């Protein structure tokens, strides 16, 4: 079974209680589909189904490998480098 080799980069497990939206989309007046949070720095970006694809852009510019969904009822994480989906538990 494949394992994520970047778990040591995780700084943040839980999603914030209130999220205004994708940080870049809010600045640019764009719309997003789903929101993702960087589990290293907490950046909130939009998913790849959104026009801006800001969560992936954040990974590409920062190198922070793991995001999690911050959609209601979702708790999965994704490692861009290892291309793995998984769930982290506190």
Rosetta blueprint (number, residue, H / E / L):
1 X L
2 X L
3 X L
4 X L
5 X L
6 X L
7 X H
8 X H
9 X H
10 X L
11 X L
12 X L
13 X L
14 X L
15 X L
16 X L
17 X L
18 X L
19 X L
20 X L
21 X L
22 X L
23 X H
24 X H
25 X H
26 X H
27 X H
28 X H
29 X L
30 X L
31 X L
32 X L
33 X L
34 X L
35 X E
36 X E
37 X E
38 X E
39 X L
40 X L
41 X L
42 X L
43 X L
44 X E
45 X E
46 X E
47 X L
48 X L
49 X L
50 X L
51 X L
52 X L
53 X L
54 X H
55 X H
56 X H
57 X H
58 X H
59 X H
60 X H
61 X H
62 X H
63 X L
64 X L
65 X L
66 X E
67 X E
68 X E
69 X E
70 X L
71 X L
72 X L
73 X L
74 X L
75 X L
76 X E
77 X E
78 X E
79 X E
80 X L
81 X L
82 X L
83 X L
84 X E
85 X E
86 X E
87 X E
88 X L
89 X L
90 X L
